[in-house]
Structures are given as structure tokens and as C-alpha cells.
Amino acid sequence: MAMSTVSVTSLQSLPPLSISSLKSPNFPSRQFPTLYSPKSTNISTLTTTSTSIATARLLVRAFSSDFGAKIGETLGDVTIFTAAGEPVMLKDLWDQNEGMAVVALLRHFGCPCCWELASALKESKSKFDSAGVKLIAIGVGAPNKARILAERLPFPMDCLYADPDRKAYDVLGLYYGIGRTFFNPASAKVFSRFDALRKAVKNYTVEATPDERSGVLQQGGMFLFKGKELLYARKDEGTGDHAPLDDVFDICCKVTAA
């Protein structure tokens, strides 16, 4: 189903999903690791001209300290799936010694805001490639849902991965729940990007939504690693509250030059 705008009618065509159904006894509870702080991080200070390269690296380390020194190692042991359906461990996706990778966790493959983020990631891929940084996009849903987004957006399939059980999301302690998904003030940011959103979803279809409906309550986040070292971490506060890619790229350049 192709569409030129984000229409209420098309979004409402999603099979029944109500607040009451989400509270049903069959709805899985989510237990997040206590090791990680729930607060999000930001790097606004890194964009100032007075920030030196050496200071920049110290700052990004400080911003990511809430996740613990071994978060890269823990995340690396998580198994996800390629869009083709092959299982792969996260630690096998980039060099665990010196390789740099941007790991973008989308909400789910049927989220229009995530199609917008995926579109922005695709447009930024050449910049990250030129800096020697691997782009990894992960979404909630089965591999066949990932393929829908990859084919219709389109998005490079070799950068797209599926996490149907939300294992990586749980390890990183990303936000989850009705309030974050539907009622968080941070979600209002998407209205300032309406033109980009409308362009990204011209071929959107709700068929990309996870079959396990609890997945629609998951929020995403953005993370930057050098080897196993976490350099940048940001949790989406609400739906559509995405990390500024220019800031992420700025860190990549500063750390590479350090």
C-alpha cells in the first residue's frame, strides 16, 4: 500500500491495538537490567568550537559512563538476525578492537517515525563510510518485517537487522511502555520534521508492524562504539525523539582524529 502522506486512516488500519488490550494478562512484562541508569545522555557541549579533541573524548566517555565499563562486551553477546533471517552476534558486526560502529535502534519496522530515521541514516551512510564508521540499524520485529522496510523505503539490507525478542533493547535498558510511546512530550519534536516524515513514508505500509503487538511500545536509541568501548549513548525519550546524526558524526570525526 503506497501512500503520499501519513494518513490517520492508514495508521488506524493496523490490527486492533488498544490500551486495554495492552494491559491484558497476556501482555509480557519487561524487566530492565538494574546496572544501567534510565537517564538519557546528550553531547551538546561537543559542538562548541572551544572543545578540544582530547576533551571531546573525555566527555563522551563521561556521558556513556552510566552503562558500565563492560556494556560493549555484554551487548556483543546478543544474537540478532540479518534481514535475510540469518542469526548473527552483535560482536561479529564490527572490529571489536579498534573498529567504530554507530548502532541505531529503531522502535519497530512499522513505526512511521522509524521510517523517517531510517531515511536519515541512509542519507548519512556515505559520511559514516568515509569516516570508517560502520552503520548498523536494528528494529523490533521478525526479519520479514525488516525486508519490508528495506524494500519499500528503500534501505540497504546489509545494514539492517531484526531483534524480534528485543534482547539488545533490554541490555541497553531502552524505554518501554504506554506512557513513553503515546504520551511523552518529547514526541512533539516530530512535528518540526513533518516534511521529512511525509517524504519517508510515501511507500509506508502497516504490514511492517511486528506480529507480536507488544513490540509497538518499545522506544529506541543511538549508540557509538569504538571496539567494545561505548563513546556515545542516547535513549529516545519518546516516539520520534531521535538523536541528532550531525552530533554523532561530529564525535566520530573528533575521536578518529584524537
C-alpha positions as CSV (number, residue, x, y, z in Angstrom):
1,M,0.0,0.0,0.0
2,A,1.7,3.2,-1.2
3,M,0.9,6.5,0.4
4,S,2.0,10.1,-0.2
5,T,1.3,11.3,3.3
6,V,1.0,10.0,6.9
7,S,-2.7,9.4,7.0
8,V,-4.8,8.7,10.0
9,T,-6.8,6.2,8.1
10,S,-3.8,4.0,7.1
11,L,-2.4,4.1,10.6
12,Q,-5.8,3.1,12.0
13,S,-5.8,0.1,9.7
14,L,-3.3,-1.6,12.0
15,P,-5.0,-4.7,13.5
16,P,-6.7,-3.9,16.8
17,L,-4.3,-2.4,19.4
18,S,-5.9,-0.7,22.4
19,I,-4.8,0.5,25.8
20,S,-7.0,-2.1,27.4
21,S,-5.5,-4.9,25.3
22,L,-2.0,-3.8,26.2
23,K,-2.8,-4.2,29.8
24,S,-4.2,-7.7,29.4
25,P,-2.7,-10.6,31.5
26,N,-1.1,-12.0,28.3
27,F,0.9,-8.8,27.7
28,P,4.5,-9.6,28.6
29,S,6.1,-7.6,31.4
30,R,9.5,-6.1,30.7
31,Q,12.3,-6.3,33.2
32,F,15.2,-4.0,32.5
33,P,18.7,-4.5,33.9
34,T,19.4,-2.6,37.0
35,L,23.0,-2.0,36.0
36,Y,22.1,0.9,33.7
37,S,20.7,4.3,34.6
38,P,17.4,5.2,32.8
39,K,18.5,8.8,32.1
40,S,19.4,9.7,28.5
41,T,22.6,11.5,27.5
42,N,23.5,14.3,25.2
43,I,26.6,15.8,23.7
44,S,25.7,19.5,23.1
45,T,28.9,20.6,24.6
46,L,30.9,18.7,22.0
47,T,29.7,21.1,19.2
48,T,31.3,24.2,20.7
49,T,34.4,25.4,19.0
50,S,36.3,25.7,22.3
51,T,36.1,21.9,22.9
52,S,39.4,20.3,22.0
53,I,39.7,16.8,20.6
54,A,41.2,15.4,23.8
55,T,38.4,16.9,25.9
56,A,35.8,15.6,23.5
57,R,36.9,12.1,24.1
58,L,36.9,12.5,27.8
59,L,33.4,14.0,27.6
60,V,31.9,11.2,25.5
61,R,33.4,8.7,28.0
62,A,31.7,10.5,30.8
63,F,28.4,10.7,29.0
64,S,28.4,6.9,28.5
65,S,29.5,6.0,32.0
66,D,26.0,5.2,33.2
67,F,26.1,2.0,31.1
68,G,29.1,0.3,32.8
69,A,32.5,-0.5,31.5
70,K,31.5,-3.9,30.1
71,I,28.3,-2.8,28.2
72,G,30.0,-3.3,24.8
73,E,31.0,-6.8,25.8
74,T,27.6,-7.6,27.1
75,L,25.8,-6.2,24.0
76,G,28.3,-8.1,21.8
77,D,27.0,-11.4,23.0
78,V,23.4,-10.6,21.9
79,T,22.2,-12.6,18.9
80,I,20.0,-10.8,16.4
81,F,19.1,-11.6,12.8
82,T,20.0,-10.2,9.4
83,A,17.2,-9.1,7.1
84,A,17.6,-12.4,5.3
85,G,16.9,-14.3,8.5
86,E,20.4,-15.4,9.4
87,P,21.4,-15.3,13.1
88,V,24.4,-13.1,14.0
89,M,26.0,-11.9,17.1
90,L,26.5,-8.2,17.5
91,K,30.2,-8.5,18.3
92,D,30.7,-10.0,14.8
93,L,29.3,-6.9,13.0
94,W,32.4,-4.7,13.6
95,D,36.0,-5.0,14.7
96,Q,36.0,-5.4,18.5
97,N,39.4,-3.9,18.9
98,E,39.5,-0.6,17.0
99,G,36.5,-0.6,14.6
100,M,33.9,2.1,15.0
101,A,30.2,1.5,14.7
102,V,27.0,3.5,15.0
103,V,24.3,1.3,16.4
104,A,20.9,2.8,15.8
105,L,18.0,1.0,17.5
106,L,14.7,1.8,15.8
107,R,11.4,1.4,17.6
108,H,9.9,-1.2,15.2
109,F,9.7,-1.7,11.5
110,G,6.1,-0.5,11.3
111,C,6.7,2.9,13.0
112,P,6.4,5.8,10.6
113,C,8.9,7.8,12.7
114,C,11.4,5.0,12.3
115,W,11.0,5.1,8.5
116,E,12.0,8.8,8.8
117,L,15.0,7.9,11.0
118,A,16.0,5.1,8.6
119,S,15.8,7.5,5.7
120,A,18.1,10.0,7.5
121,L,20.5,7.1,8.3
122,K,20.6,6.1,4.7
123,E,21.4,9.7,3.6
124,S,24.2,9.9,6.2
125,K,25.7,6.5,5.4
126,S,28.2,7.8,2.9
127,K,29.5,10.2,5.5
128,F,30.0,7.5,8.1
129,D,31.5,5.2,5.5
130,S,34.1,7.9,4.6
131,A,35.0,8.2,8.3
132,G,35.5,4.4,8.6
133,V,32.4,4.0,10.8
134,K,30.0,1.1,10.2
135,L,26.3,1.8,10.3
136,I,24.1,-0.7,12.0
137,A,20.3,-0.3,12.2
138,I,18.3,-2.6,14.4
139,G,14.5,-2.8,14.6
140,V,11.9,-4.7,16.6
141,G,10.2,-7.4,14.5
142,A,10.9,-10.5,12.5
143,P,13.4,-10.5,9.5
144,N,10.5,-10.4,7.0
145,K,9.3,-7.1,8.6
146,A,12.8,-5.7,8.2
147,R,12.7,-6.7,4.5
148,I,9.5,-4.7,4.0
149,L,11.2,-1.6,5.2
150,A,14.4,-2.3,3.2
151,E,12.5,-2.8,0.0
152,R,9.9,-0.1,0.2
153,L,11.8,2.8,1.8
154,P,14.3,1.6,0.4
155,F,17.2,0.9,2.9
156,P,20.5,-1.0,2.4
157,M,19.7,-4.5,3.6
158,D,23.2,-5.3,4.6
159,C,23.0,-2.6,7.3
160,L,19.6,-3.7,8.7
161,Y,19.0,-6.2,11.4
162,A,16.0,-7.6,13.3
163,D,15.7,-8.1,17.1
164,P,12.2,-9.8,17.5
165,D,12.8,-10.5,21.2
166,R,14.2,-7.1,22.0
167,K,17.3,-8.5,23.5
168,A,19.6,-5.7,22.6
169,Y,17.0,-3.2,23.8
170,D,16.8,-4.9,27.2
171,V,20.6,-5.0,27.6
172,L,20.7,-1.2,26.9
173,G,17.8,-0.5,29.2
174,L,15.8,1.4,26.5
175,Y,12.5,2.9,27.5
176,Y,9.4,0.8,27.1
177,G,5.7,1.3,27.9
178,I,2.4,3.0,27.0
179,G,3.4,6.4,28.5
180,R,6.6,6.7,26.6
181,T,5.0,5.6,23.4
182,F,1.9,7.7,23.3
183,F,2.1,10.4,25.9
184,N,5.7,11.7,26.2
185,P,6.2,15.4,25.5
186,A,9.4,14.6,23.7
187,S,7.3,13.0,20.9
188,A,6.2,16.5,19.9
189,K,9.6,17.0,18.2
190,V,8.4,15.0,15.2
191,F,6.1,17.9,14.1
192,S,9.1,20.0,13.4
193,R,10.2,17.4,10.9
194,F,6.8,16.7,9.2
195,D,8.1,17.3,5.7
196,A,10.9,14.7,6.2
197,L,8.4,12.3,7.7
198,R,5.9,12.7,4.9
199,K,8.7,12.0,2.3
200,A,10.0,9.0,4.2
201,V,6.6,7.3,4.4
202,K,5.5,7.7,0.8
203,N,5.7,3.9,0.4
204,Y,4.9,3.1,4.0
205,T,2.7,0.1,5.0
206,V,1.5,-1.1,8.4
207,E,2.4,-4.6,7.3
208,A,5.9,-3.9,8.6
209,T,4.5,-3.8,12.2
210,P,5.6,-6.7,14.4
211,D,3.2,-9.6,14.7
212,E,3.9,-9.5,18.4
213,R,1.9,-6.3,19.2
214,S,3.8,-5.6,22.4
215,G,6.7,-4.5,20.3
216,V,5.0,-1.3,19.4
217,L,5.6,0.0,22.9
218,Q,9.4,-0.2,22.6
219,Q,11.5,3.0,22.3
220,G,14.8,3.2,20.5
221,G,18.2,4.8,21.0
222,M,21.6,5.7,19.4
223,F,25.0,4.3,20.4
224,L,28.5,4.8,19.1
225,F,31.2,2.2,19.8
226,K,35.0,2.1,19.2
227,G,35.7,-1.6,19.6
228,K,33.9,-2.5,22.8
229,E,34.2,1.0,24.2
230,L,31.0,3.0,24.4
231,L,31.6,6.5,23.2
232,Y,28.1,7.9,23.0
233,A,24.7,6.8,24.3
234,R,21.3,8.4,23.9
235,K,17.9,6.9,24.7
236,D,14.9,8.1,22.9
237,E,12.6,9.8,25.5
238,G,9.5,9.2,23.3
239,T,8.3,8.3,19.9
240,G,10.2,10.2,17.2
241,D,12.8,11.7,19.7
242,H,15.8,10.7,17.7
243,A,19.5,11.6,18.3
244,P,20.9,14.3,16.1
245,L,23.0,12.5,13.5
246,D,25.3,15.5,12.9
247,D,26.3,15.3,16.6
248,V,27.0,11.6,16.3
249,F,29.1,12.2,13.2
250,D,30.9,15.1,14.9
251,I,32.0,12.7,17.7
252,C,33.2,10.1,15.1
253,C,35.4,12.7,13.5
254,K,36.8,14.0,16.8
255,V,37.6,10.6,18.2
256,T,39.2,9.4,14.9
257,A,41.4,12.5,14.9
258,A,42.4,12.1,18.6
